[in-house]
Amino acid sequence: MTISEPRLEQSIAIRRPEYSDLGGVFQCLRYYNIHVLWGDTERADSDFDDDEILTVRNAISHIDLADKCWIADNGEDILGFCCWDWRDVSSRSAKTVLISVTDAGRARNVGKLLQKRRLDEMRECGAIDVHTWSDDPRAVNWYQRTFGYQIMGHEPIRHSLHRFHHNGQGEVWAIHRGFREHDTLTHLRLSLEESRRPQ
């Protein structure tokens, strides 16, 4: 899928990540405050400060960048990344896992393009609903306004430990640093059978 806008010099391709994209993916994930704990030293962040606050739930999110993941690429840089997974396969319920967009990508609506692509893929795979959790009020408003999500409630903030790889190669472990100013997650749900498809 390639999105071209006449007023912009470069088109944006929404595509699957390749192994060679790993460095760019982790650069992009830094915009979502993802901290690389272990992996390629060229991509790893510096150590945490002694007083760093982290919140983590007792779960590991395994992310194969070759599956259920998308990047936005302008031909020079990766401007955004997103992925999803099944919440419950038997009930055909999906969940968003991560979405991260660079400052340059935000100026070009990359978040909307990525979200639309992963929602389309969920539908193609037979999902009937999708659940999302966010600790950012701006993101919550965006999900509601742009895609028609409904708020299901609020939960204590929790973040997974993430294990990234690309079809078994390039394993990297990372964690979301957490935000000092937020202590709850908003739980949102979107019915894929009833939802509108943004233009």
C-alpha positions in Angstrom: 0.0 0.0 0.0 1.5 3.3 -1.1 0.0 6.6 -0.1 1.0 9.6 -2.3 0.1 13.2 -1.5 0.8 15.8 -4.3 1.7 18.5 -1.8 4.5 16.3 -0.3 7.8 15.6 -1.9 7.9 11.9 -0.9 5.3 9.2 -0.9 4.8 7.0 2.2 4.8 3.2 1.8 3.0 1.2 4.4 4.7 -2.2 4.3 6.0 -5.2 6.3 9.3 -4.6 8.1 12.3 -6.4 6.7 15.3 -7.6 8.7 17.3 -4.7 7.5 14.7 -2.3 9.0 15.4 -3.3 12.6 17.6 -0.3 13.4 15.0 2.1 12.0 12.2 0.3 13.9 13.9 0.7 17.2 14.8 4.3 16.5 11.1 4.9 15.9 10.0 3.0 19.0 12.1 5.5 21.1 9.3 8.0 20.4 7.0 5.8 22.4 9.5 5.7 25.3 10.6 2.1 24.6 13.9 1.3 26.3 16.1 -1.5 24.9 17.3 -3.7 27.7 19.3 -6.2 25.7 20.2 -6.6 22.0 22.4 -5.1 19.4 24.6 -2.5 21.2 24.2 -0.2 18.2 20.5 0.0 19.0 20.6 -0.2 22.8 19.8 2.9 25.0 22.0 4.0 27.9 21.3 2.5 31.3 18.4 3.6 33.4 18.9 6.4 35.9 19.1 5.2 39.5 15.7 6.8 40.3 13.9 5.6 37.1 10.3 4.6 37.7 9.0 1.6 35.8 5.7 -0.2 35.9 5.5 -3.7 34.5 3.0 -6.5 34.6 4.1 -10.1 34.8 3.8 -10.9 31.1 6.1 -11.0 28.0 4.8 -9.7 24.7 6.5 -11.7 21.8 6.6 -9.6 18.7 7.7 -11.2 15.4 8.4 -8.1 13.2 7.7 -10.3 10.1 4.1 -11.0 11.3 1.2 -8.6 12.2 3.6 -5.6 12.0 3.7 -2.6 9.7 6.0 0.3 9.1 5.6 3.6 7.3 8.6 4.3 5.1 9.3 7.4 3.0 12.2 5.8 1.2 14.8 7.3 3.5 13.5 6.9 7.0 11.0 4.8 9.0 8.4 7.3 10.2 6.2 4.9 12.1 5.6 1.3 13.4 2.6 -0.6 14.6 1.7 -4.2 15.5 -1.2 -6.2 16.8 -2.0 -9.7 18.1 -4.9 -11.9 19.1 -6.5 -11.2 22.5 -8.6 -14.4 22.2 -8.4 -16.3 18.9 -11.5 -18.5 19.7 -13.7 -15.4 20.1 -12.0 -13.6 17.2 -11.0 -10.8 19.5 -7.8 -8.8 18.6 -5.7 -6.3 20.4 -3.3 -3.5 19.4 0.2 -4.0 20.9 2.3 -1.0 19.9 2.1 2.1 17.7 4.9 4.6 17.5 5.4 7.5 15.1 8.3 10.0 14.7 7.7 13.7 14.8 8.1 13.9 11.1 5.6 11.1 10.7 3.0 12.9 12.9 3.1 15.8 10.5 2.1 13.5 7.7 -0.7 11.5 9.5 1.4 8.4 9.6 -0.4 7.2 12.7 -3.8 7.2 11.0 -2.3 5.3 8.0 -0.8 2.6 10.2 -3.8 2.2 12.4 -6.1 1.9 9.3 -3.8 -0.8 7.8 -3.7 -2.9 11.0 -7.4 -2.7 11.4 -7.9 -3.8 7.8 -5.6 -6.7 8.5 -7.5 -7.7 11.6 -10.7 -7.7 9.6 -9.0 -9.8 6.8 -8.0 -12.3 9.5 -11.5 -12.6 10.8 -11.4 -10.4 13.9 -14.7 -9.0 15.0 -13.5 -6.6 17.7 -10.2 -5.0 18.8 -9.2 -3.8 22.3 -6.7 -1.1 23.0 -5.2 0.3 26.2 -3.6 3.8 26.4 -2.2 6.0 29.2 -2.2 9.0 26.9 -5.4 11.1 27.0 -4.6 12.6 23.5 -4.3 9.0 22.1 -7.6 8.0 23.7 -9.4 11.0 22.1 -7.7 10.2 18.8 -8.9 6.5 18.9 -12.5 7.7 19.7 -12.7 10.6 17.3 -10.9 9.0 14.3 -11.9 5.4 14.5 -15.0 5.2 16.7 -13.6 3.4 19.7 -15.7 3.2 22.9 -14.2 3.5 26.4 -14.7 0.3 28.4 -13.2 1.5 31.7 -9.9 2.2 33.4 -7.3 -0.1 34.8 -4.0 0.3 36.8 -1.2 1.0 34.5 0.8 -2.0 33.4 3.4 -2.5 30.7 4.7 -5.7 29.2 8.3 -6.8 28.7 8.7 -7.0 24.9 10.7 -9.6 23.0 11.3 -8.5 19.4 12.7 -10.6 16.6 12.4 -10.9 12.9 11.4 -14.5 12.0 13.7 -15.7 14.8 16.6 -13.4 14.0 17.9 -10.2 15.7 16.4 -10.8 19.1 16.0 -7.6 21.2 14.3 -7.2 24.6 12.8 -3.9 25.6 10.4 -2.3 28.0 8.2 0.8 28.1 9.8 3.3 30.5 6.4 4.3 31.9 5.2 7.9 32.5 5.4 9.6 35.9 2.4 11.7 35.2 0.0 8.8 34.4 -1.1 5.9 36.6 -4.1 4.5 34.8 -4.8 2.9 31.5 -7.9 3.6 29.5 -9.4 0.4 28.0 -11.0 1.0 24.6 -12.9 -1.4 22.3 -13.9 -1.1 18.7 -16.4 -3.4 17.0 -14.9 -4.2 13.6 -18.3 -5.3 12.3 -19.8 -1.9 13.0 -16.9 0.5 12.7 -16.5 3.1 10.1 -13.4 3.0 7.8 -11.7 6.4 7.9 -10.9 8.0 4.6 
